[in-house]
């Protein structure tokens, strides 16, 4: 194992954070799988799983079982980890400007295209090397100022060399599910099966420029920009949601870490064989997922359980008015799997109170939660 530390400036004068990357295997080996936890720093399950994966990789490396390279960021957001309000950690949004730490990643394709003009050829493998180098140089040419933007640039720089990137998150309360792109699906579906995902949500453009799309979309854009030169998609990425915020348990995290190691075996980064279980769901479009909205304020209780198959028109939850005692049912308009809900039970008008993975697209624009 090789450990590298990167300095991330703080917002206050003379303050600084550090970001630690753990690298396993030959730095030049392929495939290169990159795993990070805690980009939303108040989502602990992914950080624990990433840490346990690193511990397993250290043992595998000592035994000579590593065939590729695996890099791990157990805690990808030191800025968010340092944010507390009245004793509660708040690591999803930057308290300085309110931006989501998993949004606003730069589009590197235009600058990379300028560097690639006249250099691409007929060999897809050579073109992949040229594109990856151009993307890294396009990132290096940028000069981020705000600490959170320095963090974004550093996270991209560490992930761009990888063939597959696993970004570990969680929801308020949820079953295991993931977000990915059509171009990544073939390489990510084995992960979905191994982790028992109950929803696999597809979108090439989900809105807000999240981290996972910033790694894949430039490859697709450059392939479209240079149609006469074969450019395979050099990166597959996913946002893997490991249940809810309170699901921090070493036994469960150990099982998740074992599933990720099995994925590394399947991907060829670790020696061995893996038998894939049958998938727990079929992929569905993110544009077909319904975010149920509370129409009134009150106390929230659920009629349906996470993982249930929901029919259109079915009551998912009820909201009790504290003043009158009136009960307002909240019904689904989409059929699909009930895969996520908030951890709180106090509703206000407009609050997102549940997510259903439907198979028919009906939404446009920003598809992700704020």
N, C-alpha and C positions, 0 to 999 in steps of 0.2 A: 504494500500500500504506500502510495505517495500522497502526502498532504500538502496542499497549497492554500495560502491565505491571501485574500484580496481586501484592500482597504476601501471602505465606502465612507465618504464624508458625512458628518452629521450636519444638522441645520444650525446648531449653535456654534459660536466661535470656539475653536480649539477642541471640537468634539469629533469623534470618528467611530465607525462601526467596522467589524470585520466579517468577512464571508469565507467559510472554509469548504474547500472542495477536496473530496477523497477520490483518488484515482487508483484503479486496479487493472493489472494486466499490462501488456506491452503498449506504450503510447501510440505506436503506429499500427496496431492490430485492428482488424475489422472482423465482425461488425463492432461499431462503437455505440453502446447504449448509454444514455444519460438519464439519470433519475434525480428529481428534486422534490422536496417536501417543504411546505410552509411558505409558499409564495404569498398566500393569505396567512399571515402569521398567527391568527387566532384559530387556525384549523390544525389541531394537534395530531389527529390520527395519521396523516401522511408523513409528518416529521418522525413519529415513532417508527413507522414502517420503514422509512428510508434509513433510519439509524440501524434497525435490525438487519436490513438488507446489506448494509455496509459491513456489519459484524460477520455475516455469513460469507460475504465475498472475501474478507480477510482470511478466513479459514480455507476457502476454496483456492485462493491464490497460493497459500502455503502448500497445499496438496498438489499443485500443478494442474488444476482443473480448468483454469481460465484459458480460453482460446481467443477471445476478443478483448476489447477494452470496455470497462464499465466505469463511469464517473458518477459520483453521488454528492448531492448537496443536501444534507439532512435538514438544514435550516436556511432556506433560500432568501429570507427577508429579515435581516437584522434590524432594519429601520422599524418595521412593524412590530418586531418582538420587543422593542423598547418603548412602545406606545401604551400608556395606561391612562384611563380616565376614571377617577374615583375608585381605584382598585380593580377595575375591569380592563383586561387587555382588549385593545381595538386594533387589529392588524389587517383588516380588509382594505381600509381607506387610509391614505396619507393624511394625517391630521393637519399638515401644513396647508394643503390646497384642496383636500377632499377627493383627490383622484383615487380610483381603484388601482391597487398595485398590479392587478392583472389586466390592465387596459393600457392603451396609448403606446404600444410598442411600434417602433419605426418601420416603415415600408422600405426595405433595402433594394428592391428590384430596380427602380429607375437608375440609381447610381451604379449598381452592378452592371446594368445593361450597357452603360457607357464604356465600362472597362472591357466588356466582352466583345464589343463590335469588332469584327474582322479577325477574331482569335479562335472562334469555335470551328470545329471540324466535323468529320463523319463518325468519329469514334465516341460512343456514348460514355465510356469509362473516362476518357480524357476530358470530355466536356463536363462531367460531374466534378472532376478536380478543379477545372477552371472556374466553374460556377461557385463552388464552395469558397475558393480563394477570393473571388470577386466580391462575394457577400461579406466575408470577413473584412476585406479592405474597405468596402463601403461603410461598414460599421466603424472601423478604425478612423475613418475620415471625419466622423461626426464628433462634436465636442459638447457633450452634455454638461449642464451646469447644476441643476437641482440635484440634491442627493438621490432622490427617488429615480431620476433619469440616469444617473450614474449607475445605480443598481440595475435598472432595466438593461442598459448597455452591457454591463458585466455578465448578467444572466444570459443574454443573447450570445455573447462572445464565447461563453463556456458551452453552450448548447449547439451552436451552429456546426461544429465539426462532427456531430453525432449523426448516425444513421436512423436512430429511433430515440425519441424523447418522451419520457413518462413524467408528467407533472401531477403530483399527488395532492389532492384537495379533499374537502368534505362539504356537506351541506349542513343545514340546521339539524334536521333528522332525516335520514334517507336510507334506502337500500343502496347497494353498490351499483353505480352507473358510470358511464363515461361519455365524453364529448370528443368527436374526431371529425376528420374530413374524408370525403370520398376517396381521395388519392391515398390516404393512409389506411383505409379500411382493411385491406387484405393483410397487412402486417399487424394490425391492432386487434382484429377479431380473435386470435388465439389468446390474447391477454384478457379479453372480455369473457371468454369461456373459462379460463383458469381462475379468474376472480369471482365468477358467478354473477356477472352484471345482469341486472334486471331491465336496464335500458341502455341502448347504444344509440346516441343522438348525433345525427350527421348534419353538418353545415360547412360549406366552403367559406362563407362570409357570415359570421354571426353578429358582427357589429362591435365597435369599440376597440378593435385591434388587440385582441388578447394574445398572450405569450405563445400558445401553441400554434395559432394561425400565422404568426409572424415568422415561424420557422419553415412552414410548408408553402404558403402562398407565393413567396418569391420564386420558388422553383417552377411553379405552374405558370406564373406570369412571364418568366423568362423563356419557358418552352413555347409559349404563345408568341412572344416577341421575336423569336428566332426559329420559325417553323421549318426552315431548311436544314437544321442541325438537331440531331437527336439529343434531348436533355431529359433523362429519367428524373423522376422526383427523388431527390437525394435524401429526403428526410420524411419520416412518418412521426406524427406526434399525437398525443392524446392528453386530455385532462381527465384523470381517473379520480372519481369521487368516492372516498372510502367511508360511507355511511354518514353519521352525524358528529357534531362537535364533542359530545360526551362519550363517544365510543372510543375511548383511549384505554385499551386493555392489552397487556403484554401477550396474553394467549391469543387473542384475536389478531393482534398485530403480527405475532409470530406466524400465524397461518397465512396472513396476507403476504408477509415477507417470503414465505415458502412458495406461494403462488407466483411472486415476481421472479424468484430464482428459477422456477420451472419455466417461466416465459423466457428467461435468459438462455436456458438450455435449448428451448425450442428455436430461439433466434440464432443459435450457434455461437453465442458469446461464452457459454460454459459447456464443458464436455458432459455428455450423457444423453439420455433419451427421455422424452416427455410424451405421455399419452394425454391428448386433449379430451376433456369431458365434453359432453354435448352442450351447446350454447343454451343459456337460460332465457334468451330472447332473440328476436330478429331486430336488425337495425331499423330505426325509424327516423324521419326527418326532424331536425330540431324545430323547423317551421311548423310541424304538426303537433308540437307539445303545447299543452294548455297550462297557463299559470292562472290558477283560480284566485279571484280577488274578493276580499271581504267587502260586502256592500254597506255594512253598518259597523259601528263600534260595539264592543262587548267582550264577553268571555267565550273563548273558542274551545269547542270539543269536537272530536272526530268520530264519525260513524264508521268510516272505512279505515282499514289498516294499511300501512306501507306494504307494497308488493301486491296488493289486490288488483285484479282486473276490474276496471270500472266501466260501466255502460253509460252512454250518453243519457243525461237526464237523471242519473243516480245521485242521491244526496251523499256528499263526501264529508261534510262538516256542518255543525250548527253553532250559531252565535247567540248567546243569551244577553239580552239587554238588562243591565243592572237596575235601571229605574223602574221598568214596567214588568220585567220578567218575560217579555215576548221572546220567542225563539225564531230566528231567521235561518232557514236551511240554505246551504250553499251547494248548488248542484253542478255537476260536470256537464259541459256541452260536447266534450270529446270522449270517445271510447279509447281506453288504453290502460297502461300500467300506472298506478299511483306510486311514484318513486321518490318523492321528496316533499318535505313540509318544514315550516320554521320550528325552532325549538321553544318558542314562547307560546303562551296560550291567551294572550291579551290581544285583541284585534282592534284595529282602527280602520276607517274607510280607506280603501285602496291598498291595504296590506296584502301581499302575496301569501296565500295560506296553503297552497298545494300545487304540485306539478304532476301532470299526466302525460305520458309518452304516447301520443297518437300517431297513426300511420298516414294521415292525410294532411298535407301542408295547407295552412290557412293563414299563417302570420307572415309579415314582412318587416323589414327594418331591423332594429336592435332586438335580437332574439335571446340574449343572455340576461340574467338578473343584474341589477345595478351593481 
